[in-house]
Structure formats: structure tokens, C-alpha cells
Amino acid sequence: MSASNITIIRLLGRPSAMLDGQAIALPEKGYFLLAMLAMAPQAKLDRETVRRLLWPSDEAEKRANSLRQLLARISKALGTHAGALVRTENETLQLALPDLECDLVTLMGAAAAVSFEQPLFHGELLESAETPTGGAEDWLSDARRKITDRRVTLIDGLLADASIRHSPSLPRLAERLVELDTAHEGAARALMNHHARRGDLTAARQVFARCRDQLRADFSTAPTPATMQLARELGIVDMRPATTADKPQSPLERIIPAQPRVVILPPETIMQDPLVQRLGRVLLEDVTIGLSHQRVFKIIAAHTSFELANRGHGAASPLSNLQFDYSVYVTIQGDGEDITATCRLTRVATGEVLWAIDLPLDVKRMRMSLGSLARRIAASLTDVIERHELTTSLDDVDPSAYRLYLEGKRHLAGTDLQQLRQARKWFKSAVKRCDTFSPAHAGVSRSLGMEWLVRGMKDHELLDIANQSARAARSLDPGSGRAYRELGFVSLYRRRFDESLDLFEEAQNLNPSDADVLIDYSDALSHAGDLDKALDLGLAAFKLNPLPPDYYYWILGSTHYVRQEYEKAIETLDPVKDQHATSRLLAASQAMAGNAVSARKYAAVVRENFPDFRSEDIRYFVPDRDPGHSELLIEGLQRAGLS
């Protein structure tokens, strides 16, 4: 290939290709193929790996034919005067290096000589690209992590070069490193030195404070001695010796944990009957498991609390010294068949009992009775802790990620767009304070997915971002049913029905008593055509959460509608009939039930709040496996007067 025919491929940021200074259009999967090859050892992959990542078909011949067609389309886009981008040899594909320029190859090259002036430190790999398969999605997430690690390594190396200390590029390099790794102390020290040399100690102090606060929020730790020493040398921290009054008992005491910490204390069993004591321990462990399913508390396991008691750190010891926020006491007492379980929740800092309950145990059906009690106690404790956390004004103290998350959860109860966006703001604040807090990432995903649904959007941009947040939630906490729930939601609206049902099944396995999981699983089953099971799960969700968020009514009402139970749909939607998001379903339900006046009223609400909506749009954003179900909804909307 001559110099004038060099092909330039950009894969960082929005992918593009240029030949001889002119933009050329490559197929979207072509960019995926080029990125996969650029990330592979020796820029080479076997054909079958590529086929399976880029095409979901189970038939090998179909995948092989699709790959041949893709290579032909890439060749056609380049024309006859350019060399090939991909070399083929038997069962392997290889990037045609060095006959093309590719930013990703340059970035990942072991001996890459880069400077900050190059655009290699910016742009996400295959920005906004639609992943064709689940495997491609996994590959893309992993590749993006590798690129972030590579950028951190390269910038680290550049900052270590003494020649850059006085370069105007230094602050931009260090700031970019902080964007990639928010708690990177090397970048903070470089910026502190830079500002101090310029005489701007205020800016240096701000950099130090930002780094210190980020370390506290993310890792519950303090800056390293090297960072503290530099701060002292620059005079940006208080050099006075700490007094007895202001000296903390430990370096972590001032740190705000991401989540409340709950200790389950050993049973205070009045009766010394061995059977009663064993029952107490079983119930204690079941309550521990129930609380840990919520994934928003740091639970100290039952066996650990026994160890603490044995070491002299039981109920008589100041639990606040052990960094606990709440303590749970479970007691089993009684005689014969008259046995009672007592549970109480205490705020450790004040000793205040926030909640207490006495519940009888059925000795004849002990196993079932214990399981039911454990679920009830765990659900009640979760509710009490959330309410207590929300009673403290966010203006009074520096809020934890958990409290910011709860604020978002409170706004997420509705389907109003402003509420959804406000919820997302809180969830993002929680992520900023602690980016390893899985529930906050799941909350961001939920707010994005619900906005996409409420707006009836055709493009998948919001869904793609929701999917990234859901995957982050699962990566941070593989045992989170909420993370699987959000992944199932996205898969449903991408019309990957079987994948969605598998994800919801896993979510239910992880959180069997989570009403939010059950209602969304119900929605997925309804769209997949399993209407009986969908209705059963929907009703079960209402039993677990009798005062639910707005979308519960929407989902159960939709199931009744598809079952052609229009009066039941209207009755189900009555509590949320004034919400704009439900106006479409209410218009269709009223029309199909023969209530023309009411149907027209709700149709007018749709026109006012969603002026771009057309009934035909249902085919694009309502993911029904059976097209007849979508047609039924379109018919109802058209009868209501919505064209």
C-alpha cells in the first residue's frame, strides 16, 4: 500500500475510517471485528471466535456465511485502490499491520511512544456501539477495562519523567489520570507540587482534600504516608499536634462507610433448654441471610458475633468501637409448645430501640415457621433502617453513599420523568461517593430504563447506558439479585426473551422475597407470552409490597390487558390513573371495555404529554414475543382515537 493510500482507523470514541483523507463507511460489525483483532495477541484471532462473538445464530454455517459477507462489505467499502484491512489465512484472521494506522493498536502497543498531545488518552472504545451478542458485550466490557488500565500505566510513566515537571501538559495529564482512577495518589501529588510551584496553595489544598475524601469514600482509608508528608512539607495540612480531645481513636473513625453496618448478636435465651438455644441460633442465621439478600447492609455474620462474645466484645462492650451502626438481638424463649421469638433493633450510637416484635413459633411446623419468621423479621428490619436513615437531613451531616442511595430510591417510586431524573441524580451522587456500591449502580440503571420506557423511545441509547450500569452492579456484587434484575430488564427491551427470563430467574433465586424482582419477572413473563405465571408472580409481588411504586400497577395492569381482562386492568390502574405514564394503557383499556368517553379523556392526556407518540410506535418499544399482543394494544389505542 502506498503512503497516499494509508487507511486510518479510529476505534477510541466514535469509530471511523479514512482513506487518503476521505471518510469511508464501514459496517458497524466491521469496527467490532477490527477492535477484536487490535486487542488480540499478534492482532490475530481464529474465525470461530469471531463468528460466535458477532452472530447469535446456533448454526455454524449461518455464522460462517455472515462472516464472509462482512469481510466482502469491508473490502467493497475500501475499493480497489486500497489494501486489505484484514488478512485471511485458513481459519484465522489478522489485522493488516503495518499497512494501516489504528489508534487502539498504538495505545496497546508494548513499546508505544506516546505523549499527552496524542488523542489516545480520551474516548471510550467503540463509543455508542450496539453489541450484537452477549458474548460481544462481555468482550467489550473487558476490553474497556484493559484500555483504562493501559492509559493509567502510560500516564503514570509520563508523570514519572522528570522532564515533564515544568511542562504545561502536567496538569492535564494528572487530571486525566484522576478521571481514570479517582483515588490515584501519584496524580494528586503531581498536581499538589504543580500548584505549589506556581504559588497557588489554595489549589494544592483542594487537590489534597479531594484525594483524601475520595480515599475515605471509596476505600475507607487515609492517604499514604508519602502523600501526607508532601502535604505537610507544602504547609497545606494542620501541623499542630493532636490533643486528647480531637485525636481520633483510629484513622478510620471519621470515615463515612458506604453502607450501614449491622451486627447480629448472640441470642439472649432465658430458657437454658438446648433445643431452644439451637432454635435461636437457626433463626439468627436465617435473619442474617435474609438481611444480606438486601445487599445494602454490611452484615456481621452470626458465627462472628458468637466469636466477638467469646472474646469479651458482646452486648456489654461498646459496639461503636467496633464500627457498628445497628445491632440486632434475637431471643427464643418459652416452654413446651408455647415458644416465642423476640427481635429488637437498636441504634448503637444512642442505645435507642428503634423496633421490637414478639412472634409466636409453631412447634409442630417448626421449619416452615422459622423460615417465615426470618423473612418477616428481615423485611421489617430493612424497612426500619431505611426509614431511620432518611429521618436525618442530608444538610446536617456529610451523607453516606447509602443515604444518597435511599434518596434516589424514594424518588424512583414514581413514573414521572422529573422524579426519575432526580432519582438518577441521587444514585450518581452515591456512586461518586463510593463507586464500589453495587446498589447505586443498579439504581442508575433502573432510572435510565424507566425513563426509556416512560418516553416510549425507539433508539436504544438510554438502554445501552442502563446496561453498562447494570453490568457494573453485577461485577461489583455477583450475588446481587437487583443487578440481575436490571440486566433482565435491559435484555427484555432488547427482545432477548430467553436471556431475559434466565436473568430474572437468577435474580429470584438470589432474592426470593424481593417484590421488585418478582414484579419485573412478571413483566418479562407477560411479554414472553407466559400469562398465567406472569399473573401469579405479579399478585405475589403485591402481597409482599402492598403499597408499591407506581410501575407495579402498570405491569399488573398490562398483564390483565393482554389477557383481555380490560375491567380488571382499569381497576388495577385506578391508584395511578393520574400519572401520565399510565395514560396510554388506560386509554386502550377503557376503549376495549367500551368506555368511549373515558378512553378519549386519557387519549387527550397522551397527546398533551407525549406529542410525538403514535400507536404504531408500540411495535418498536413494546417487546412482545407474540406480535398479536402488540396488535391488541395498538387496536385499543386506535379505538381511543390515537392514530
N, C-alpha and C positions, 0 to 999 in steps of 0.2 A: 504494500500500500504506500503510495507517495505521500509526502508531507501535506500536500493540499487536500488529501482525501482522508485525513485522520478523523476518526469518529470519536466524539466526546460524549461520554455517558455520565449523567448526574443521577445518583441514587439517594443522596442525602438531601432531605427536603422533598419538594415535589419532583418526581422523576422526570427526566427529559433527555433528549438525544439531539446532537447536532452533527451534521456532516458538511465539511467545507464551509462552515459559518452559517449554514442554514438549518433551521429546526426540522426534524423529521419525526413522524408519528409512529411510535412502536406500540404493539398491543400491550395492554396492562399486564397480562401474564408474562409478556416478554421481559418487562422490568423485574418481575419476581424471579424469572429464570436467571437473568444477569446478576441479580443480587445474591442468589443462592450460590452461583458459581464463584462470585467475587469473595464470598465468605468461606468457601471450601478450601481445604489444603490443595496447593498447586492449582487452584482455580478449576478443579475437576470434580465431576460427580457422575455416578452411574445413572443411566437413563431411567431405571425403575424408581429410584429415589425421587427423581424429578416428577415422574408421572404421578406417583402416589401423593405428592405434596400439592400438585397443581390441579388434579382432576379427581372428583369424588367417586367416579364410576367404579363398580366392583369388577367390571370386565376388563381384563388386561388388554385385549385387542382395541377396545374403545380408547383406553388411555394412550396406547401406543400411537393410534391414528391421530389423536388430539395433539400429541407432541409433534408429530410430523407436520401437521398443519400449522402449528405455532412457529416452528422453525422456517417454514416456507413463507409465512407472513412477515417475519423479521427480515428475511432475505429480500422479499419484494419491496419492503419499505426502504431498504438501503439502496436499491437499484443496482445496475450492472457495473457501475464505476467504483464501487466500494468493496473492500474485502469483507469477509465474513466476521460477524461478532462472536460466533460460537463455532468451534471446530468439532466435528463429529468423527468418532472412531469406534467402530464396533458398538459396544454397549456403553460407551462413555461420552460425555460432553465436556468441553473445556473452553474457557474464555480465551479469545484470540489475542493474548498478550504477546509482545508489547505493541501490537498494531492498533491499539485503541487507548484512549485516556479514560480512566474511571476514578472518580473521587473516592469511592469506597475502597478500591484496591490501594490507592495511595495512603489512605488513612490506616488501613490494617496492615500495610507492609511492615515487615520486621525492621527494615533499615530506613523507614520513611524519614526523610529530612524535611521537616515542616516548620513553618513559622506561623505566628498568630495571624499574619496578614492573609493567609490562605483561608478559604471558607470551609475548612474541614471540621472545625470545631462547632459548627452550627448545623441545624436541620436534622429532623428525625428520619431514619431510614424509611424509604417508600411512604412518605407522608401522605395520609388520607387514602392509602391504597385499600381496596376491598380484598380481604383474604378469601381465597377460593375454597379452602377446606380447613377443618380443624387442625390438621397437621401443619398447614402453612401458617396458621395463626400462632401455633406453638413455636414454630421456627422463627417467625418474625419477632416475637417477644424475646426469645433467647438472643437473637442477633442484635436487637436494640440494646440489651443489657451489655453484650460484649463490646458494642461500639462506645457506650458510656464509659466502660472500664478502660478502653483503649484511649479515649480522649483524656480521662483523668491521668493516666500514665504519661501521656505525651506532655500535657501541660505541667505536670509535676516536674518532668525533666527540664522543660524550658525555664521554669521558675528557679530551678537549682543552678542554672547557668549564671555565673557572676556578672556576665556582660549585660544581663537584662535588668539589673537593679535600677539603673537610671533610664531605662527605655520607657517611652510613652506607652508602650504595649503592656507594661507590667500590670497596671490596674485592670485593664480589660482581660488579661489572661487570668488574673486571680479571681475577678468577679465571675468569669465564666466557669472557673473551677468550683466556686461556691454554688453556682447554679446546678452543676452536675453532682456535687457532693456537699450538701448544705452544712455539714459539720466538719469540713476539711480544715484542720488547724494550720497546715502548712500555708494554705491560701490566706487564711486570716493573718498569720504572722507577716507574710509578704506585704499585705495591704497595710497593716499597722506600721511597719517600717517605712513604707512608701509615704504615708500621710505624715508620719513624724518627721521625715527628712524635709518635707515641704512646710513644716511648722504648723500643721493642722492637727493638733492633739485632740480636738473635738471629734474629728472624723475617725482618728485612730481609736478613740474610746468607743465610738459607736460600733466599729468593726469588732472590737473585743467583746462588747456586750452582746452583739448578735451571735457571735460564735459560742459564747458561754451559754446563752439562753437556748440555742439550738441543741447543744450537747445535753443540757438538762432535759429538754422536752423529748428528744429522740432516744437518748441512751441512759437517762437518769445518772449522769456522771458529770464531773467537773473537768475543766481544761487540764491538759497535761502540764507537768512542771515547766516544760520548755516555754509554753505559751504564757503561763503565769509569770515566769521570770522576765520575759520580754515586756509584759505589761508593767511590771514593777520598774524595770530599767527605763521605760519610756515615761514613767510617772503618771500612768493612766488608771491605776488602781490605788486604793487607800493603803498606805504603808503603816498606819497605826497598828500596834499590837492589839489583838482582840482582847476584850475584857471578859470576865467570867459571865457577865450579863448577856453579852452579844455573841459569845463564842458558841457555835452550834455543837451538838453532841456528836454529830457525824457529818461528813461532807455531803451526804445525800439528804439531810433533814429539810433543807429549803426547797428541794426539787419537787415539782408537781408531777406526780405519776400520771401516766396516760389514763389509767383505769383505777376505780376504787379497789382496794384490797380487802378481801373478806376472809376471815379465819373461822373455820367451823370447829368449835370447841368440843372437848370430850363430854359425853352425856353426864349430867348430874343425876344419877339414878338413885332415888331414895331407897327403893327396894333392892336388896343385895342378891336377889334371885338371879342366878346365872342366865336363865332364859331371858329375863327382862333386860339384862345388860347386853346380851347378844342382839336382841331386837333393837335396842338403842343404837348399837354400832351399825347395824344393817341400814336402819333408817337414816342415820347420819351420812353414811356413804352414798345412799341414793339421793339425798338432798344435795350433796356435793356434786354429784354427776348432773343433776337437774340444773343447778346454777351454772356449771361450766358449759352446758349446752347453750346458755345465753351468749357466750363469747364476749361479754363486755365487762366481766369482773376478773380480777386476779384472785383465784381461789386457792387457799391453802388446804391441801387435801386432808381428809380425816386422819389418816395414819400419821401425818406430820404433826397434827395438833396433839395427838397422843404422845409423840416424841417430845414436843415442847413441854407438855405437862410433866413428863418423867424427868425433864431437866430443870424443873422448877420455874418454867415460864407459862404456867397455866393461867386460870382465870384470875388468880390473886396477883399476878405480875402485871406491871403497866404495859398493856399491849401496844400503846402508842410508840413505845421504844422499839417495838418490832415492826413498825411501819404498817400497821393495820388500820383501816378506816372503819370497818364494821365487824362485829363479832356475832356469830350465830350460836345459840345454845339450844340443843335438842335434848329433851328428857323423856324417858319412858318410865311410867310408874303405875302401880295398881296391884290388884290381887285377883287370882283366878282368871275369869273371863272379863273382868272389869279393868281393862288396861287403857290408859290414856297417854297420848303423845303430846308434849308441850314444846312449843318452839317460840323463841323470842329473839328479836333483832335489836342490837344495841349499837349506838354511835360511840366508838371507842374514845374519842377526844373528850366527850362530855359525860359519858356514862348513861345518857338518856336512852330509855327503852322506846324504840320507835314503833314496835309492832309485837304483839304476842297473841298466841292462839292455842287453845286446848282442843284436841281432836281425839275422838274415841277410836280404838283399834278393834277390828273384828277378828277375834282369836280364831274362829272357825275358818275364816278365809284370809289367813294372815298374809300370805304372799301378795294377793291382789290388793289387800287393804294397805299394806306398806307402800306398794308402788303408787297407788292413788294418792296417799298422803304426801309422799315425796314430791309428786308432780304439783300438787296443790300448794305445798309449802314453798317450793322453788319459784312457782309463778307469782305467789304473793310477795315473797321477798324481793323479787326483781322489781315489781311494781312499786313497792315501798321505797326501795333505794332510789329508783328513778325520780319519784315524787320529791323525796328529801333533797336530792342533789339539785333539783330545779327550784327549790324554795330560796336558795341563796342567789342574790342578784349577781349577774355577771360583772357588774361595776364594782362590787365590793372587794373581790379578790382576783388574782390572776387565774383565769379559768383553766381547768384541765381539758385535755382532749375529750375526755368522756363527757364533761358537761357541755362542751361545744357540740358534741355529737347528739346529746339529748335535745338541745335547742333545735338542731336540724330535724330530728325525729318528730318533734312536736309540730313543726311546720309541714312535715311530709304527710300529715294525716288527711289533708285536703287534696283536691284536684285542681284548685285554682292555679293558674300559671305563675302568678306573683308569689304564691306560697311555695310552689315547687322551686322557684329560683332562689327564694330566701333560704329554703332548706339547703339547697346546694351551697350557698354562701357559708352556712354554718359548718356543713360537712367539710368543705375545703379548709376552713379555719382549723378544724380538728386535725386534718391531715397535715397542715402546715406545722401545727404544734407537735404532732407525733406521726410521722409518715409511715410508721410500722403498725398503726392502729387499724386493723382489718375492718372493723365495723364501719369506720368513717369512709373508707374507700367504697364499701358496699353501699353506703348511703349516697355517695356521689353518683354511683351507677344507677341507683333507683330513681333519683331525681331527674337524671337525664332521660332514662327510659320512659318515665311517666310523662315528661314534657313532650317527648316524641309522640306518644300515644294520644295525649290530650289534643295536640295540634293536628293529629291525623297526617303526619308528614309522609312524603313519598321517598325522599332520599334517606340514606342510612347514616349520615354523618354523625348525628347525635347518638345513634345506636352503637356506632363504632367506638366513640369515646366512652360510652357506658360500658362497653365490653372490656375496654382497657382497664377501667377502674375495677370491674368485677374480677378480672384476672389477677389484678394486684391484690385484691382482698383474699382470693384463694391462695395465692402464692405466699402471702404473709401468714395465713392461718388455714392450712389444708383441711382442718376439721370444722370449718365454719359452714353450717348449713345455709346461712344468709348469703355467703359468697356463691355457693352453688345455685341458690335461688335466683340471683341476679344473672348468672351465666345462662340459666334455663330460660329466663325472661328474654334475653337477647336472642338466644337460639330460636325461640318460638317466633319472634317477629322477623327473623331471617328465614323463616319457614323451614327450619331444620327440625322437623317434628320429632323424629325418633331421638335425636340428640337432646332436644329439649326435655322430653319425658325422662330420659336417663338421668339428666342433671337434677330434675325435680325429685326423682325417686331417691337419689343420693342425698339431696337436701332434707327430705323427710326422714331418711334413715338417721341422719345426724341430729336433726331437731324434730323428733316425732310429735312434740306437743306445741310446736310453734305455729300459731294460727296464720301468721303471714305467709309462711311456707305453704301451708295447706290451701289457702285461697288462691295463690298463684299456680299451684299444681292443678287445682280445679280448673283454672282458666286454660292452662295448656291442654288438659284432657278434653275440655269442651271444643277447643279449636281443632284438636286431633280427631274428634268425632266420637269419643267415648263419653256420651252424655250422662249415662247413669252414674258412672263412677265420679264424673265431674260434679254432679249434683250432690252426691253423698259427701264428698270432700268439702264442697262449699258450705253445706249445712254444718258439718263438723267444725269448720273454721269459725262460724258464727257462735257455736256453743262455747268454744274456747275464748272467744273475744266478742262478747255480746254488745259492746259499744265500740265498734271498729272504725277504722278510717273510711273515707268516702268510697274508695275504689272497691271495697268489699261488696257494696251494694251493686256497683256497676258490673262486677264479674258475675255475681249470682244472678242478677237480672238478665245478663247476656245469655247465661245458660238456659234460663226459663224461656227466653225469646226463641232460641234455636230449637228448643223442644216444643215450640209453638204454644207455649203456655203464657199467652200475652197478658191476661189479667194478673197472673202471678208475677210477671215481670214488672208490671206497673206498681203492684203492691210492694214488691221488693225495693223499687227505686224511690218510693214515696219519701223516705227520710232525706234523700239528697235531690229532690226534684227541683230545687232552686239552684243547683250547681250547673254552670254552663256546660261542663264536660259531659254531663249525662243527658243533655237535651237531644242529641241525635237518637240515642236509644229510646228515650221516652217518646219522641215524635213517631218513630217507627212502631213502637208497641201500641200507642194509642190508635194509630191508623189501622193496624191489623186487628185491633179489638173493636173497630167500628166507631171509635170516638173521634169523629172528624174535627170538631171544634178544638178539642184539646190537642189533637195532632198538629193542627195549623198553628196553635199557640207556641208549641215547642219548636216547630219549624222556623218560626219567626226569631226565636232565641238563637237558633243555629245560624241563621243568615246574619244576625247582628254581630255575633261574636266570632264567627268563622266565615267571613265573606267569600273566601276563596274555595269553600267546601263544595264539592259536587258528589252526588250519590254514587256516581261511577268510581269515585276515588276509593270506595270501600274495597274494591278488588285489589288495590295496591297496598293498603296498610293493614287490613284485617286478615290475619293469616289462617284462613280456614282450609284444612286439608280437603274437605268436600266443597267444591265450588257452589253446590246448591245452597249451603248455609249462607254464603256471602250474597247470593242472589236473593235469598229470602229477606235479608236485611235491606238490600237495595230496593226491593219491592215495597217494603214498609216505608222507607224514606220517600220514595216517589209518590206513594199514596198520600203521604203527608204534605206533598207539594214541593219537595226538594228535588230539583232536577239533577 
